[in-house]
Amino acid sequence: MALVDATDLVGTLGKLGFAQGCIVEAILVTVKGDGSFNAAPMGVRLVGLRIELRPYRTSATYANLRRGGTATINTTHDPLLFLATAFKDQVEEQPLVEPGMRLQGADSTVTVDVQKEEVTSCERSLFFATPVKITVGEAYPRAFSRGRAQAVEAVIHATRVKAFSEQGRAAEAWELLRRMEECAATVRRVSQPGSPEYVAVDRLDEITRSWGLKA
């Protein structure tokens, strides 16, 4: 593990892939009212010296962010981490949150100070977060894997499928299911059975079928 000097936090974020104005997918760890932790995938955006967080207002993440304080943004290429934290009630093997609110298995952890909320729509709010510390745990860069990228994309689509289905937005849910099938087809073409991405899309298929949904 390596800590980054506070004077170069934004520069380090750029090296980690946080390009200005672009959404990157990460796993956000927040603190519940009872002091325990909640980990959930979220797209975050670096704008200037702050990171924007846009949770759904019905989510546990939103309720936790409203209390302010500290949260962590954890980066990873592991689709199984995205799957587990997105569907906690259906994936028994959950990653631990280590001291410093670091998600076990994360490549890097960005500690942020959560600040004011702005309501942007009836569905979402915007929170601004200021980076205060970065812990880098991954020593070597990784080659780009279409399989892992598509597995993460499938998980992100699945979180919206469930939300849209509950809201009666059937057409949008079915379109996302179709996209998930395309993602899974790519994974099965370029990755090996037993790889994290292959396991993730197979497990995701079981989860969506348990909802009574099939593309």
Backbone torsions as a table, in degrees:
resi	resn	phi	psi	omega
1	MET	NA	144.5	178.6
2	ALA	-137.5	132.3	176.2
3	LEU	-91.9	144.9	-178.5
4	VAL	-100.2	138.5	177.0
5	ASP	-58.0	133.0	-175.9
6	ALA	-61.2	-22.5	-177.8
7	THR	-75.6	-12.7	-176.4
8	ASP	-125.2	31.7	-176.5
9	LEU	-63.2	-46.9	-177.4
10	VAL	-66.1	-38.0	176.4
11	GLY	-61.6	-40.4	178.6
12	THR	-68.2	-38.3	176.5
13	LEU	-57.9	-40.3	177.5
14	GLY	-61.1	-40.9	178.5
15	LYS	-66.2	-28.1	179.9
16	LEU	-82.9	-4.0	177.9
17	GLY	106.0	5.0	177.4
18	PHE	-84.5	83.4	179.1
19	ALA	-76.7	142.2	-178.1
20	GLN	-56.5	128.3	175.5
21	GLY	79.6	-2.2	-177.3
22	CYS	-104.9	141.3	177.7
23	ILE	-80.7	130.9	172.5
24	VAL	-120.3	148.1	-178.3
25	GLU	-91.2	129.4	-178.4
26	ALA	-144.5	-177.6	175.9
27	ILE	-119.9	119.2	-175.6
28	LEU	-94.4	128.1	175.2
29	VAL	-106.2	123.4	178.7
30	THR	-124.0	167.8	-176.9
31	VAL	-103.1	128.2	176.7
32	LYS	-77.3	171.1	179.6
33	GLY	-62.1	-28.2	-179.3
34	ASP	-89.5	3.4	178.1
35	GLY	92.8	-8.9	176.5
36	SER	-80.6	176.6	-173.2
37	PHE	-111.3	151.3	173.6
38	ASN	-125.3	127.5	178.0
39	ALA	-114.6	131.4	-177.8
40	ALA	-152.0	141.7	177.2
41	PRO	-63.9	146.3	176.5
42	MET	-158.8	139.2	170.6
43	GLY	-80.5	128.2	-178.0
44	VAL	-124.0	155.9	-176.1
45	ARG	-133.3	128.1	175.1
46	LEU	-86.1	120.8	178.4
47	VAL	-129.4	109.6	-176.5
48	GLY	67.0	-122.9	-179.3
49	LEU	-101.4	4.8	-177.0
50	ARG	-123.6	161.0	176.8
51	ILE	-111.9	130.9	179.5
52	GLU	-92.0	134.2	177.2
53	LEU	-120.4	128.7	-176.4
54	ARG	-126.6	76.4	-179.2
55	PRO	-78.7	155.0	168.9
56	TYR	-68.4	141.0	-174.1
57	ARG	-73.1	-10.2	176.8
58	THR	-92.8	-1.6	-172.7
59	SER	-89.4	158.7	174.5
60	ALA	-65.3	-34.1	178.3
61	THR	-59.1	-43.4	179.4
62	TYR	-60.4	-47.5	-179.2
63	ALA	-60.1	-38.7	-179.6
64	ASN	-70.8	-41.4	-179.8
65	LEU	-64.6	-30.7	-179.5
66	ARG	-62.5	-24.2	178.8
67	ARG	-79.5	-7.2	179.6
68	GLY	71.1	-158.9	178.6
69	GLY	86.8	-146.1	-172.4
70	THR	-103.5	142.4	171.3
71	ALA	-138.9	167.7	175.3
72	THR	-130.3	143.1	176.2
73	ILE	-107.8	116.4	-173.7
74	ASN	-109.7	123.9	-180.0
75	THR	-97.1	144.8	-179.8
76	THR	-161.2	153.5	172.3
77	HIS	-102.5	2.7	-173.4
78	ASP	-86.0	110.1	-179.9
79	PRO	-64.6	-24.2	179.9
80	LEU	-69.3	-30.7	174.9
81	LEU	-68.1	-41.4	176.8
82	PHE	-63.1	-43.5	-179.0
83	LEU	-62.3	-48.4	-176.3
84	ALA	-62.7	-43.6	-176.6
85	THR	-78.8	-21.1	177.2
86	ALA	-79.1	-32.9	-174.8
87	PHE	-128.7	66.4	-175.3
88	LYS	-61.4	-34.0	-176.6
89	ASP	-78.2	-7.7	-178.0
90	GLN	-124.0	-3.2	176.0
91	VAL	-121.3	110.9	-173.1
92	GLU	-69.9	-37.4	-175.6
93	GLU	-81.3	100.5	-178.3
94	GLN	-103.2	138.1	177.3
95	PRO	-69.6	147.6	178.4
96	LEU	-80.1	152.7	169.7
97	VAL	-101.1	116.1	-174.5
98	GLU	-86.0	172.7	175.8
99	PRO	-53.0	141.9	-175.0
100	GLY	83.8	8.6	179.9
101	MET	62.5	29.1	176.0
102	ARG	-83.8	130.6	177.3
103	LEU	-76.8	126.0	-179.0
104	GLN	-57.9	127.8	179.6
105	GLY	96.5	-7.1	-179.7
106	ALA	-70.9	147.7	177.1
107	ASP	-77.2	-35.1	176.9
108	SER	-151.6	156.6	-179.8
109	THR	-132.0	122.3	178.8
110	VAL	-105.0	113.2	177.6
111	THR	-84.6	129.8	-177.3
112	VAL	-128.2	153.6	172.9
113	ASP	-99.8	115.9	-175.7
114	VAL	-81.9	130.7	-176.3
115	GLN	-117.6	-148.0	-166.3
116	LYS	-63.8	156.4	178.0
117	GLU	-103.7	140.5	170.7
118	GLU	-126.5	129.5	177.9
119	VAL	-79.7	122.2	-178.2
120	THR	-105.9	-21.5	178.1
121	SER	-164.1	177.7	178.0
122	CYS	-70.6	-16.4	-177.4
123	GLU	-99.9	-33.2	-171.5
124	ARG	-130.7	157.9	170.8
125	SER	-126.0	161.5	178.8
126	LEU	-114.1	128.1	173.5
127	PHE	-117.4	143.5	175.3
128	PHE	-102.3	135.8	-178.7
129	ALA	-130.1	132.8	-179.6
130	THR	-101.3	122.1	177.2
131	PRO	-63.7	134.8	177.9
132	VAL	-121.9	-18.7	-179.7
133	LYS	-161.4	145.3	175.0
134	ILE	-129.1	130.0	174.7
135	THR	-114.0	121.4	-179.0
136	VAL	-104.9	120.8	-178.0
137	GLY	-108.5	-15.0	-177.8
138	GLU	-97.1	117.2	-173.6
139	ALA	-80.8	-26.6	-173.5
140	TYR	-121.5	142.0	174.8
141	PRO	-68.9	156.2	-178.6
142	ARG	-112.0	145.2	174.4
143	ALA	-66.8	148.8	179.8
144	PHE	-71.2	131.9	178.9
145	SER	-119.3	116.0	177.0
146	ARG	-61.5	-36.8	-178.7
147	GLY	-62.0	-47.7	-179.8
148	ARG	-66.6	-40.8	179.5
149	ALA	-62.7	-42.1	-179.0
150	GLN	-71.0	-31.7	177.0
151	ALA	-66.9	-42.4	177.0
152	VAL	-63.4	-41.8	178.0
153	GLU	-59.4	-41.1	179.2
154	ALA	-62.7	-40.5	178.5
155	VAL	-63.6	-43.2	179.8
156	ILE	-62.2	-43.6	176.2
157	HIS	-59.2	-41.2	-175.8
158	ALA	-63.6	-36.5	178.7
159	THR	-62.5	-33.6	179.7
160	ARG	-79.9	-31.4	176.1
161	VAL	-57.2	-47.5	-178.1
162	LYS	-63.6	-44.1	-179.6
163	ALA	-63.7	-45.7	-178.5
164	PHE	-65.3	-38.4	179.1
165	SER	-62.7	-41.8	-179.9
166	GLU	-68.5	-25.3	-179.7
167	GLN	-91.2	1.5	179.8
168	GLY	78.5	16.1	-179.2
169	ARG	-94.9	68.0	-171.0
170	ALA	-63.0	-44.1	-177.3
171	ALA	-60.2	-42.2	179.2
172	GLU	-67.5	-37.2	178.6
173	ALA	-64.3	-43.4	-179.7
174	TRP	-66.4	-36.4	177.2
175	GLU	-63.7	-39.9	178.2
176	LEU	-68.4	-36.0	175.5
177	LEU	-61.1	-39.5	177.5
178	ARG	-62.2	-42.4	178.6
179	ARG	-65.2	-38.2	177.5
180	MET	-60.7	-40.2	178.5
181	GLU	-63.4	-37.5	177.6
182	GLU	-66.3	-41.8	177.1
183	CYS	-61.0	-46.0	-178.6
184	ALA	-63.4	-38.1	178.7
185	ALA	-62.6	-40.1	177.6
186	THR	-64.3	-44.6	178.9
187	VAL	-57.6	-46.7	-176.5
188	ARG	-70.2	-18.9	178.7
189	ARG	-85.1	-37.0	-172.0
190	VAL	-106.4	-12.2	-177.3
191	SER	-116.7	161.8	-177.6
192	GLN	-92.0	145.3	171.9
193	PRO	-54.9	137.5	-178.4
194	GLY	94.8	-14.7	176.5
195	SER	-71.4	156.9	-178.8
196	PRO	-54.7	-40.5	-178.6
197	GLU	-70.1	-35.9	178.4
198	TYR	-66.6	-44.8	177.7
199	VAL	-61.8	-40.7	-177.7
200	ALA	-62.3	-46.4	-177.7
201	VAL	-71.6	-32.2	175.3
202	ASP	-64.7	-44.1	179.7
203	ARG	-67.2	-37.6	178.9
204	LEU	-64.2	-37.1	176.9
205	ASP	-62.4	-41.2	177.8
206	GLU	-63.3	-41.2	-178.3
207	ILE	-64.2	-47.6	-178.9
208	THR	-66.7	-33.8	176.4
209	ARG	-66.1	-32.9	178.9
210	SER	-67.4	-19.1	175.4
211	TRP	-83.0	-5.2	-176.5
212	GLY	83.6	21.9	-177.8
213	LEU	-116.7	141.8	178.1
214	LYS	-153.3	130.2	-178.4
215	ALA	-69.8	NA	NA
